Amino acid sequence: MSAPLFSITALAKRFGQRELFEAAHLDFEAGSGYVLTGSNGSGKTTLLRIAAGLEPADGGQIEFRAQSVMISHYPEHWRREIVYVHQQPYLFHTSIEANLNYGLARRGMAAAERSACAREALEWAGLGDRRQVPPHKLSSGEKQRAALARAKVLDPTLLLLDEPTANLDGDARKQVLELVTALCIENHTVVIASHDPEIIRLAILNRLHISGGQVKADD
């Protein structure tokens, strides 16, 4: 049996006197999708941020692509393959297209190629005709779709989505849900923290639940 793409073992995380995770363990298999559930305050966002190298932990070991390190020594180059999307994504005050171009430019992609990739991703997100619009003129649903396009264009190996449909309803929620579903059936490993019943019910996702400082399969 092959090793998981990504693992965390013996995870410890405290906030003051509160033990959020104690010797927690999780595995993500390559090409699989997961939905992470749990009550408010159980640690879903914290866990995703630790996995992305954006949040410190008090102990534990992390393994990605068979490279194992202490969480405190999270390698900078992993961030090129592990992408986190916040439920209230921050977008630079330029244009949507410039937001997508920025990440590609940092990866050394030539201008013509990154422009083509950015426009393709925006078309995928239904924002092709909005590419020059500054983010402050976008609706909440459009901002979330732009954030998903910005993540997709980076072709992540591991994509971490934090409550992507939170605070959305009607057509905006439906459009984001369709994009999230599309990402899950592509050749990525996708982990979604969510309370959304429609995401939780997606048959293509493995269900994980946080309770009592542990992460367990929820069948």
Disulfide bonds with the S-S distance in Angstrom:
none
